[in-house]
């Protein structure tokens, strides 16, 4: 008489499956780090024709570029 799966093998397979699913679910969680110099962005950088850098307020729109609340420029029509 050959048994296909014993109770122990079934439990081990279920446990390994649960660990694999949990590991796959937790793997894409990003790390959160604070930027050096504080957490408040001062706006998006803009360079003029003389090479001087200034910053514009978040929410400024230039063409399809939008200054985001994170202090970075975002491109596109559907940027909020």
N, CA, C and O atoms as a printed pandas DataFrame, in Angstrom:
     atom_number atom_name residue_name chain_id  residue_number  x_coord  y_coord  z_coord
0              1         N          UNK        A               1    0.820   -1.175    0.000
1              2        CA          UNK        A               1    0.000    0.000    0.000
2              3         C          UNK        A               1    0.870    1.247    0.000
3              4         O          UNK        A               1    1.706    1.435    0.884
4              5         N          UNK        A               2    0.671    2.071   -0.969
5              6        CA          UNK        A               2    1.429    3.310   -1.049
6              7         C          UNK        A               2    0.516    4.476   -0.697
7              8         O          UNK        A               2   -0.565    4.636   -1.264
8              9         N          UNK        A               3    0.967    5.270    0.231
9             10        CA          UNK        A               3    0.217    6.470    0.590
10            11         C          UNK        A               3    0.823    7.641   -0.160
11            12         O          UNK        A               3    2.045    7.776   -0.216
12            13         N          UNK        A               4   -0.005    8.475   -0.728
13            14        CA          UNK        A               4    0.511    9.590   -1.513
14            15         C          UNK        A               4    1.098   10.681   -0.619
15            16         O          UNK        A               4    2.240   11.096   -0.820
16            17         N          UNK        A               5    0.343   11.140    0.347
17            18        CA          UNK        A               5    0.835   12.162    1.267
18            19         C          UNK        A               5    0.444   11.796    2.677
19            20         O          UNK        A               5   -0.709   11.454    2.939
20            21         N          UNK        A               6    1.390   11.865    3.582
21            22        CA          UNK        A               6    1.072   11.648    4.986
22            23         C          UNK        A               6    0.648   12.981    5.598
23            24         O          UNK        A               6    0.761   14.026    4.958
24            25         N          UNK        A               7    0.176   12.942    6.798
25            26        CA          UNK        A               7   -0.253   14.158    7.491
26            27         C          UNK        A               7    0.920   15.109    7.683
27            28         O          UNK        A               7    0.772   16.321    7.524
28            29         N          UNK        A               8    2.077   14.570    8.020
29            30        CA          UNK        A               8    3.260   15.415    8.204
30            31         C          UNK        A               8    3.657   16.113    6.911
31            32         O          UNK        A               8    3.968   17.304    6.920
32            33         N          UNK        A               9    3.651   15.387    5.805
33            34        CA          UNK        A               9    4.029   15.985    4.525
34            35         C          UNK        A               9    3.038   17.070    4.122
35            36         O          UNK        A               9    3.428   18.109    3.589
36            37         N          UNK        A              10    1.738   16.820    4.384
37            38        CA          UNK        A              10    0.721   17.819    4.070
38            39         C          UNK        A              10    0.921   19.079    4.904
39            40         O          UNK        A              10    0.806   20.189    4.386
40            41         N          UNK        A              11    1.215   18.919    6.173
41            42        CA          UNK        A              11    1.442   20.073    7.059
42            43         C          UNK        A              11    2.697   20.839    6.650
43            44         O          UNK        A              11    2.705   22.070    6.659
44            45         N          UNK        A              12    3.745   20.123    6.296
45            46        CA          UNK        A              12    4.989   20.775    5.879
46            47         C          UNK        A              12    4.785   21.552    4.587
47            48         O          UNK        A              12    5.285   22.668    4.445
48            49         N          UNK        A              13    4.052   20.967    3.645
49            50        CA          UNK        A              13    3.785   21.652    2.382
50            51         C          UNK        A              13    2.938   22.898    2.604
51            52         O          UNK        A              13    3.195   23.931    1.985
52            53         N          UNK        A              14    1.937   22.825    3.470
53            54        CA          UNK        A              14    1.100   23.982    3.775
54            55         C          UNK        A              14    1.919   25.078    4.460
55            56         O          UNK        A              14    1.746   26.258    4.155
56            57         N          UNK        A              15    2.802   24.701    5.376
57            58        CA          UNK        A              15    3.644   25.681    6.060
58            59         C          UNK        A              15    4.617   26.367    5.121
59            60         O          UNK        A              15    4.794   27.583    5.186
60            61         N          UNK        A              16    5.247   25.599    4.251
61            62        CA          UNK        A              16    6.173   26.197    3.283
62            63         C          UNK        A              16    5.453   27.094    2.303
63            64         O          UNK        A              16    5.987   28.125    1.895
64            65         N          UNK        A              17    4.247   26.712    1.921
65            66        CA          UNK        A              17    3.455   27.553    1.016
66            67         C          UNK        A              17    3.099   28.876    1.682
67            68         O          UNK        A              17    3.171   29.930    1.050
68            69         N          UNK        A              18    2.717   28.826    2.948
69            70        CA          UNK        A              18    2.374   30.045    3.678
70            71         C          UNK        A              18    3.587   30.959    3.812
71            72         O          UNK        A              18    3.464   32.174    3.660
72            73         N          UNK        A              19    4.751   30.391    4.094
73            74        CA          UNK        A              19    5.977   31.192    4.212
74            75         C          UNK        A              19    6.339   31.818    2.864
75            76         O          UNK        A              19    6.766   32.972    2.818
76            77         N          UNK        A              20    6.177   31.082    1.780
77            78        CA          UNK        A              20    6.491   31.612    0.449
78            79         C          UNK        A              20    5.548   32.749    0.079
79            80         O          UNK        A              20    5.986   33.761   -0.468
80            81         N          UNK        A              21    4.262   32.596    0.371
81            82        CA          UNK        A              21    3.293   33.654    0.061
82            83         C          UNK        A              21    3.565   34.884    0.908
83            84         O          UNK        A              21    3.521   36.003    0.396
84            85         N          UNK        A              22    3.843   34.705    2.179
85            86        CA          UNK        A              22    4.151   35.828    3.057
86            87         C          UNK        A              22    5.426   36.547    2.609
87            88         O          UNK        A              22    5.478   37.777    2.610
88            89         N          UNK        A              23    6.434   35.797    2.234
89            90        CA          UNK        A              23    7.681   36.404    1.752
90            91         C          UNK        A              23    7.480   37.181    0.462
91            92         O          UNK        A              23    8.060   38.252    0.284
92            93         N          UNK        A              24    6.667   36.651   -0.433
93            94        CA          UNK        A              24    6.393   37.355   -1.686
94            95         C          UNK        A              24    5.570   38.611   -1.447
95            96         O          UNK        A              24    5.733   39.596   -2.166
96            97         N          UNK        A              25    4.697   38.596   -0.458
97            98        CA          UNK        A              25    3.865   39.766   -0.169
98            99         C          UNK        A              25    4.676   40.870    0.499
99           100         O          UNK        A              25    4.417   42.049    0.257
100          101         N          UNK        A              26    5.639   40.519    1.324
101          102        CA          UNK        A              26    6.421   41.523    2.045
102          103         C          UNK        A              26    7.632   42.029    1.267
103          104         O          UNK        A              26    8.200   43.060    1.627
104          105         N          UNK        A              27    8.030   41.347    0.236
105          106        CA          UNK        A              27    9.235   41.720   -0.506
106          107         C          UNK        A              27    9.160   43.096   -1.159
107          108         O          UNK        A              27   10.156   43.817   -1.107
108          109         N          UNK        A              28    8.038   43.516   -1.777
109          110        CA          UNK        A              28    8.040   44.805   -2.470
110          111         C          UNK        A              28    7.816   46.025   -1.591
111          112         O          UNK        A              28    7.657   47.123   -2.125
112          113         N          UNK        A              29    7.795   45.887   -0.269
113          114        CA          UNK        A              29    7.585   47.040    0.599
114          115         C          UNK        A              29    8.838   47.913    0.557
115          116         O          UNK        A              29    9.930   47.435    0.861
116          117         N          UNK        A              30    8.693   49.207    0.178
117          118        CA          UNK        A              30    9.868   50.081    0.067
118          119         C          UNK        A              30   10.352   50.556    1.445
119          120         O          UNK        A              30    9.612   50.532    2.429
120          121         N          UNK        A              31   11.580   50.975    1.477
121          122        CA          UNK        A              31   12.144   51.560    2.682
122          123         C          UNK        A              31   11.794   53.048    2.712
123          124         O          UNK        A              31   11.713   53.692    1.666
124          125         N          UNK        A              32   11.592   53.578    3.888
125          126        CA          UNK        A              32   11.260   54.991    4.023
126          127         C          UNK        A              32   12.419   55.693    4.712
127          128         O          UNK        A              32   12.784   55.355    5.838
128          129         N          UNK        A              33   12.993   56.670    4.028
129          130        CA          UNK        A              33   14.107   57.415    4.588
130          131         C          UNK        A              33   13.809   58.908    4.482
131          132         O          UNK        A              33   13.181   59.353    3.522
132          133         N          UNK        A              34   14.248   59.658    5.442
133          134        CA          UNK        A              34   14.057   61.100    5.437
134          135         C          UNK        A              34   15.223   61.759    4.691
135          136         O          UNK        A              34   16.374   61.356    4.860
136          137         N          UNK        A              35   14.926   62.769    3.868
137          138        CA          UNK        A              35   16.006   63.456    3.169
138          139         C          UNK        A              35   16.880   64.256    4.132
139          140         O          UNK        A              35   16.411   64.687    5.186
140          141         N          UNK        A              36   18.129   64.452    3.778
141          142        CA          UNK        A              36   19.055   65.224    4.590
142          143         C          UNK        A              36   18.641   66.691    4.531
143          144         O          UNK        A              36   18.364   67.217    3.453
144          145         N          UNK        A              37   18.598   67.339    5.664
145          146        CA          UNK        A              37   18.272   68.759    5.694
146          147         C          UNK        A              37   16.807   69.029    5.966
147          148         O          UNK        A              37   16.362   70.159    5.769
148          149         N          UNK        A              38   16.038   68.053    6.406
149          150        CA          UNK        A              38   14.643   68.289    6.732
150          151         C          UNK        A              38   13.696   67.574    5.793
151          152         O          UNK        A              38   14.102   66.984    4.792
152          153         N          UNK        A              39   12.427   67.642    6.141
153          154        CA          UNK        A              39   11.428   66.936    5.351
154          155         C          UNK        A              39   10.592   67.874    4.491
155          156         O          UNK        A              39    9.791   67.400    3.685
156          157         N          UNK        A              40   10.749   69.178    4.632
157          158        CA          UNK        A              40    9.947   70.126    3.872
158          159         C          UNK        A              40   10.678   70.525    2.597
159          160         O          UNK        A              40   11.728   71.165    2.669
160          161         N          UNK        A              41   10.142   70.158    1.420
161          162        CA          UNK        A              41   10.802   70.579    0.185
162          163         C          UNK        A              41   10.610   72.079   -0.025
163          164         O          UNK        A              41    9.588   72.646    0.362
164          165         N          UNK        A              42   11.584   72.700   -0.631
165          166        CA          UNK        A              42   11.514   74.135   -0.866
166          167         C          UNK        A              42   10.965   74.465   -2.245
167          168         O          UNK        A              42   10.957   75.635   -2.627
168          169         N          UNK        A              43   10.517   73.505   -2.985
169          170        CA          UNK        A              43    9.983   73.703   -4.325
170          171         C          UNK        A              43   10.876   73.047   -5.349
171          172         O          UNK        A              43   11.863   72.390   -5.018
172          173         N          UNK        A              44   10.503   73.241   -6.607
173          174        CA          UNK        A              44   11.246   72.619   -7.701
174          175         C          UNK        A              44   12.314   73.571   -8.230
175          176         O          UNK        A              44   12.071   74.771   -8.359
176          177         N          UNK        A              45   13.497   73.038   -8.535
177          178        CA          UNK        A              45   14.564   73.907   -9.037
178          179         C          UNK        A              45   14.327   74.341  -10.481
179          180         O          UNK        A              45   13.849   73.570  -11.313
180          181         N          UNK        A              46   14.676   75.602  -10.752
181          182        CA          UNK        A              46   14.588   76.170  -12.098
182          183         C          UNK        A              46   15.912   76.881  -12.366
183          184         O          UNK        A              46   16.377   77.657  -11.531
184          185         N          UNK        A              47   16.523   76.623  -13.523
185          186        CA          UNK        A              47   17.791   77.246  -13.892
186          187         C          UNK        A              47   17.524   78.289  -14.971
187          188         O          UNK        A              47   16.899   77.988  -15.987
188          189         N          UNK        A              48   18.000   79.521  -14.751
189          190        CA          UNK        A              48   17.806   80.560  -15.780
190          191         C          UNK        A              48   18.947   80.519  -16.796
191          192         O          UNK        A              48   19.823   79.658  -16.715
192          193         N          UNK        A              49   18.936   81.454  -17.753
193          194        CA          UNK        A              49   19.918   81.442  -18.842
194          195         C          UNK        A              49   21.341   81.749  -18.374
195          196         O          UNK        A              49   22.299   81.491  -19.103
196          197         N          UNK        A              50   21.488   82.300  -17.158
197          198        CA          UNK        A              50   22.815   82.609  -16.630
198          199         C          UNK        A              50   23.348   81.495  -15.732
199          200         O          UNK        A              50   24.462   81.600  -15.218
200          201         N          UNK        A              51   22.572   80.433  -15.536
201          202        CA          UNK        A              51   23.005   79.323  -14.711
202          203         C          UNK        A              51   22.617   79.448  -13.248
203          204         O          UNK        A              51   23.008   78.614  -12.432
204          205         N          UNK        A              52   21.846   80.490  -12.902
205          206        CA          UNK        A              52   21.414   80.665  -11.516
206          207         C          UNK        A              52   20.237   79.729  -11.225
207          208         O          UNK        A              52   19.321   79.597  -12.037
208          209         N          UNK        A              53   20.273   79.093  -10.075
209          210        CA          UNK        A              53   19.217   78.162   -9.691
210          211         C          UNK        A              53   18.288   78.841   -8.688
211          212         O          UNK        A              53   18.734   79.377   -7.673
212          213         N          UNK        A              54   17.002   78.810   -8.984
213          214        CA          UNK        A              54   15.993   79.287   -8.046
214          215         C          UNK        A              54   14.947   78.187   -7.907
215          216         O          UNK        A              54   14.963   77.209   -8.654
216          217         N          UNK        A              55   14.050   78.348   -6.961
217          218        CA          UNK        A              55   13.021   77.342   -6.723
218          219         C          UNK        A              55   11.641   77.973   -6.871
219          220         O          UNK        A              55   11.413   79.103   -6.439
220          221         N          UNK        A              56   10.724   77.226   -7.489
221          222        CA          UNK        A              56    9.336   77.673   -7.614
222          223         C          UNK        A              56    8.480   76.868   -6.648
223          224         O          UNK        A              56    8.855   75.776   -6.221
224          225         N          UNK        A              57    7.335   77.423   -6.315
225          226        CA          UNK        A              57    6.441   76.792   -5.344
226          227         C          UNK        A              57    5.811   75.530   -5.910
227          228         O          UNK        A              57    5.565   75.447   -7.113
228          229         N          UNK        A              58    5.545   74.543   -5.052
229          230        CA          UNK        A              58    4.813   73.360   -5.516
230          231         C          UNK        A              58    3.462   73.758   -6.095
231          232         O          UNK        A              58    2.780   74.631   -5.559
232          233         N          UNK        A              59    3.084   73.119   -7.182
233          234        CA          UNK        A              59    1.843   73.451   -7.876
234          235         C          UNK        A              59    2.070   74.293   -9.118
235          236         O          UNK        A              59    1.144   74.493   -9.904
236          237         N          UNK        A              60    3.287   74.791   -9.310
237          238        CA          UNK        A              60    3.601   75.581  -10.495
238          239         C          UNK        A              60    3.567   74.685  -11.726
239          240         O          UNK        A              60    4.074   73.564  -11.702
240          241         N          UNK        A              61    2.963   75.187  -12.807
241          242        CA          UNK        A              61    2.846   74.423  -14.049
242          243         C          UNK        A              61    3.575   75.178  -15.147
243          244         O          UNK        A              61    3.334   76.367  -15.356
244          245         N          UNK        A              62    4.466   74.487  -15.848
245          246        CA          UNK        A              62    5.154   75.045  -17.012
246          247         C          UNK        A              62    4.982   74.028  -18.130
247          248         O          UNK        A              62    5.657   72.999  -18.149
248          249         N          UNK        A              63    4.079   74.314  -19.060
249          250        CA          UNK        A              63    3.782   73.362  -20.128
250          251         C          UNK        A              63    3.172   72.104  -19.546
251          252         O          UNK        A              63    2.148   72.169  -18.866
252          253         N          UNK        A              64    3.784   70.965  -19.802
253          254        CA          UNK        A              64    3.315   69.699  -19.240
254          255         C          UNK        A              64    4.081   69.305  -17.990
255          256         O          UNK        A              64    3.879   68.210  -17.464
256          257         N          UNK        A              65    4.950   70.167  -17.508
257          258        CA          UNK        A              65    5.708   69.892  -16.294
258          259         C          UNK        A              65    5.001   70.527  -15.102
259          260         O          UNK        A              65    4.602   71.690  -15.141
260          261         N          UNK        A              66    4.855   69.732  -14.038
261          262        CA          UNK        A              66    4.180   70.180  -12.831
262          263         C          UNK        A              66    5.133   70.026  -11.663
263          264         O          UNK        A              66    5.763   68.981  -11.502
264          265         N          UNK        A              67    5.241   71.070  -10.842
265          266        CA          UNK        A              67    6.058   70.985   -9.636
266          267         C          UNK        A              67    5.227   70.296   -8.563
267          268         O          UNK        A              67    4.194   70.816   -8.141
268          269         N          UNK        A              68    5.676   69.134   -8.126
269          270        CA          UNK        A              68    4.928   68.348   -7.145
270          271         C          UNK        A              68    5.217   68.767   -5.716
271          272         O          UNK        A              68    6.155   69.518   -5.448
272          273         N          UNK        A              69    4.397   68.270   -4.807
273          274        CA          UNK        A              69    4.569   68.570   -3.390
274          275         C          UNK        A              69    5.860   67.977   -2.841
275          276         O          UNK        A              69    6.316   68.371   -1.768
276          277         N          UNK        A              70    6.457   67.024   -3.574
277          278        CA          UNK        A              70    7.706   66.412   -3.142
278          279         C          UNK        A              70    8.933   67.209   -3.570
279          280         O          UNK        A              70   10.058   66.818   -3.259
280          281         N          UNK        A              71    8.736   68.329   -4.283
281          282        CA          UNK        A              71    9.859   69.151   -4.726
282          283         C          UNK        A              71   10.503   68.653   -6.004
283          284         O          UNK        A              71   11.607   69.080   -6.341
284          285         N          UNK        A              72    9.837   67.758   -6.724
285          286        CA          UNK        A              72   10.345   67.202   -7.979
286          287         C          UNK        A              72    9.413   67.573   -9.123
287          288         O          UNK        A              72    8.211   67.746   -8.925
288          289         N          UNK        A              73    9.984   67.694  -10.333
289          290        CA          UNK        A              73    9.181   67.958  -11.520
290          291         C          UNK        A              73    8.549   66.662  -12.011
291          292         O          UNK        A              73    9.201   65.618  -12.042
292          293         N          UNK        A              74    7.276   66.734  -12.393
293          294        CA          UNK        A              74    6.541   65.594  -12.922
294          295         C          UNK        A              74    6.036   65.979  -14.303
295          296         O          UNK        A              74    5.663   67.129  -14.534
296          297         N          UNK        A              75    6.025   65.004  -15.235
297          298        CA          UNK        A              75    5.659   65.260  -16.620
298          299         C          UNK        A              75    4.386   64.520  -16.973
299          300         O          UNK        A              75    4.240   63.345  -16.639
300          301         N          UNK        A              76    3.458   65.193  -17.647
301          302        CA          UNK        A              76    2.281   64.512  -18.159
302          303         C          UNK        A              76    1.004   65.294  -17.950
303          304         O          UNK        A              76    0.971   66.310  -17.255
304          305         N          UNK        A              77   -0.051   64.788  -18.577
305          306        CA          UNK        A              77   -1.367   65.416  -18.496
306          307         C          UNK        A              77   -2.063   65.107  -17.189
307          308         O          UNK        A              77   -2.739   65.973  -16.634
308          309         N          UNK        A              78   -1.915   63.901  -16.686
309          310        CA          UNK        A              78   -2.702   63.441  -15.548
310          311         C          UNK        A              78   -1.933   63.513  -14.238
311          312         O          UNK        A              78   -2.149   62.682  -13.356
312          313         N          UNK        A              79   -1.054   64.470  -14.092
313          314        CA          UNK        A              79   -0.297   64.599  -12.857
314          315         C          UNK        A              79   -1.131   65.429  -11.882
315          316         O          UNK        A              79   -1.629   66.498  -12.235
316          317         N          UNK        A              80   -1.278   64.930  -10.658
317          318        CA          UNK        A              80   -2.074   65.669   -9.682
318          319         C          UNK        A              80   -1.178   66.429   -8.720
319          320         O          UNK        A              80   -1.673   67.111   -7.824
